[in-house]
Amino acid sequence: MISTFRTLLTAAFIAAGATTAFAASSSMPTQYEPDPALKTASMSDLRARVSQACSIVQAKQQNASEASFATKCGCYAGRTMRSLNAEEVQAYRNTGVFNDTAREKALAALDACQLQRPRM
């Protein structure tokens, strides 16, 4: 489940020209490079990127428009980013993906905001 989730997110953000929100390093494409803008992005910018990633993935998963997930993905991004500690935020800034502990928090936020978890 998590492997598929990682792949979906990585592909979505590469295609969208943004960074991944939920993905993990083991399934990242070898040519993936995190957006250098992450290093200096404000927390509100990071939250917006996470929300955008959520909308892309949820829309693809449910064959719906990205706009239809704006509210729920805003909930998800806010909850996720507020729950991360400084080390998890720094890991995201460095890699463009959530580490293992941040990923668990992101999955909990998906559930709390009534979004679908990634399919296997």
Secondary structure by P-SEA (a helix, b strand, c coil): caaaaaaaaaaaaaaaccccccccccccccccccccccccccaaaaaaaaaaaaaaaaaaaaccccccaaaaaaaaaaaaaaaccaaaaaaaaacccccaaaaaaaaaaaaaaccccccc
